[in-house]
């Protein structure tokens, strides 16, 4: 069941950012990178993820149209550039970036120790942001999509932002093994979120349209099935080359993005499950 607010969608002809209202205070912003959530209320504005630097002005304008002002905080769900590319621009506009310790570490490696891309506040297992009559719970999930993933639970509004732990695109996720991600860690994170939410929860994926618990369960089953067919193909110590030739994921009959073709997904699942 989706809130009546969620039918409110706006798309300005001169902006690449589309807005969908989920509750009195929470909006989702769709653009050209990872999905953004915005909390807008009496205390001000904060956002979850900020897409690419080139979109920062459009994002700022979109949120200032919701409520005059600028973002006080930016929470990064992980370190990838389509979720953190606007960090520097928002920091220079006065926002304080919040992320897991490992996101800070990886952004230091990419941008340098003095960069405005870096989080000003980093955390370990979890933190709470008490803002706009909500106690948003930011929870770290280990070795899922990456080693720095955060899921944000808006418990009052019954909304959760999952970052790239959840790709709602009808296909398999990007398990970034080189950044500490793993198939088993991703499945454990999805299981935990499913157990924490209910059938009325609104689920914001890292990519794709707004979702819900039943669709998240279907996603979990798809990833489990992919794991099973991969493990079967990996029996008898099969090499990566042998598994690629066997093409075990073909039986799932999925469509893959150009940047994440089936061969790459197979390779990442193999490396993780090996």
N, C-alpha and C positions, 0 to 999 in steps of 0.2 A: 504494500500500500504506500503510495507516494503522496506527500503533503499537497494540499490544494495550492500552496504557494508555488510549487514546482512547475505549474503550467505557465508561469509568467516568464516569458523569454523575450529579450530585446536584442536587436542587432542594428547598430547604426551603420548606414550605408558607407560612411567614410572611415569606419573603424574595423580592424580585423578581429575585434574582441566581441564575443557574444555573451550575454549575461542571462543567467537563470536564477530566479529567487527560490530558495528552498525553505525558508522560514522567516520569521520576523527580522532576524539579524544575520542570517547566513545566505550568501550567494555563491554560485559557481560561475567562473569566468572561463570560457573556451576561447582559445586562440590558436597559436601555431606551435605550442610546446605542451608541456604537462599541464593538466587542469589546475586552475587556481581556485582556492576557496577564499572568500572575503568575509570577515566578521565586521559588521557595521552597527554601531550603537551609541549609547550615551557617552561611553568612555573614549570613543574614537574608532579607528580602523586598524585592522591588521590583516595580513594575507598569508596564505600558505602557498609557497612557490611563486616564482616570478618570471618563468619562461625565458625568453631571449632578450638581450640588451636592446635590440632594435625595436622591441615592442614596449619598452618601459613607458614612453610618453603616452601611448594608447591605453596602457593599463592604468596609469595614474589618472588619466582623464576619465576613464570608466568608473573607477572607484570614487573619484571626486564628484561625479554625477550622482552617485548613490548617496553620498554625504560629503559636503565640502570639507576639504582637508586632505592630508596625506597619510600614508601608512606609518604607524608607530613601530610595528614589528613585522618581520618577514620570517616565517618558519619554513625551513627547507626540509622536504621529505627525504632527500638524499643529495648527492653531490653532482649529478649529471647536469650538463650545461643547459638542457632544455627546461630545467627546473630552477637553476641558480644563475642563469645568465644575466638577470636583472639585478643581482645583489648589489653590485657597485653603484648603479644608478639610484636604487632605493636608499642605500646607506648614505649617499651624498645628499639625499633629500631629507635625511633625518631618521630613517628607520634603523632599528636594531635587529640584526639578523640572528636567528636562533637555529641551532642544528646540533646533531649528535657530534661527539668528540671526533669520530672518524671522518665526518664530513669536513670538519675544520682541518684535520690532517691532510685530506686529499685536496682541498682547495688551497692550502699552503703549498703543496707540491706543484699545483698547476699555476697559481697566480703569484706566489711569493709571500713572505711573512708579513709584509706591511700593507697588503692589498685590502681595499674596501670590499672585495668579494667575500672576505672571511666573516664567519659568524662572530659577533661580539659576545654572545652567550652560547656556551655548549654544555651538553649534559650527557650523563651516562645511561641509566636505565629509563628514566622518565622525568617529566616535570609537569607542572600545572600552570596555566596562564589564566588568572582571574581577571576577566575583562568582559565588558558588555553583558553583564548579568549571566555569564557562563564561566564554568570552571573547566576549560579545555584541557584534556589529559593527553599529553604528548608522550607516546610510548615507543621505545626503541625495540626493534626486532632484529635479532642477530643473524647475520649471514643469510639473508633472504634474497631480495633483488640485488643488494650490495651489502657491505658491512656497516652501513650507516643509516639504515632505513628508519623512518619515524612514521607512525600512524597517529592521526589526531582524532580523538573522540570528543565530539560535542554532545555530552550526555543529556543536557537539558533539552536540546533541539533534536536529539536522537539522529545525529548525522555523524558519519565517519569519513575522513579523507585518508585513503590508503596509499597514496603515491604509486610508484611503479611495482609494488607488490601485486597490484591488480591491474592487468591490461584488459579492459572491457572491449575487445576488438574481435571477438569470436575466434581467437587464435591463441597460441602459446606465448608465455611471457618471455622477456629478455632476462635471462639469468646471467648477470655480469660476474662470471667466475673470476675474472682478473681483478675485480674490485671487491672480492670476498663474498660474492653471492653464491647461493647453492639451491638446488631443487628442493632438498629436504627442509632447509630453513625457510624457503618461501612457502611450502605447504604447511609447515608448523605455524607460520604467521597467519596464513589464511584461516586455518582451523581455529586459532585463538580469537580472531576477529569474529568469525561466525558464532562462536560461543558467547561472545560479549554483546552481540546485537540481537535484535528481534525482527519480526516480519514487517514492522512498520518503519524500520531504520532506512534512511537514505544513505546510499554508499557512493562516494565520489572516488572513481578510479583515477589512476595516474593519466590514463589515456582512454578516450571513448566516452560514450554518453553516461549520464547519471544512471545508477544501478540500485540494486536492492539485495537483500539476503539470499533470496532464492536463486538469483543469477550468480551470486558469488559462490553458492554451493555448486552450481553447474560448472563454473570455472574451476573450482577445486577438483571436481571429478574429471574434467578434461586433462588437467595437469597430472593427476594420479594415473590416468590411462596412458598418457605419454610416458610417464616414468615406467610403467609396467612393460610396455612394448619395447622401450629402450633396454631395460634390464634383460628381457628375453633375448634381444639381439646381441647383448654383450656377454652372453653365456660362453663358457669355454675360453675365457680370456680373449675374446675377439678384439682385434685392433680397431682403431678408429676408422682406418681405411675400409676394413671389412664391414663395419657397421654402416658407413656411408653408402657403400655399394648395396647393402641389403635394404636400405631405405625404409626402416621400420615405421617412421612417422607417416608414411604414405597412406596407411590404412585409416588414419584419422580424417583424411580428406579435408584438410584445412587450406585456407588461403593465407599466404605469407606476404608481409610488407617487403618492399625492395631492399630496405636497409637491414632487414632481419629475415633473410631467406631460409628455407627449410634446412639447407646444408649447415648454416651457421647455428640454427637452433639445435640440430642433431649434435653438432660438435660441442656446444656448450653443455647440453644435457649429459653427453658422454663424459666430458671432463669432470663435471660435478659428481656424477654417479660412480665414476671410477674410483 
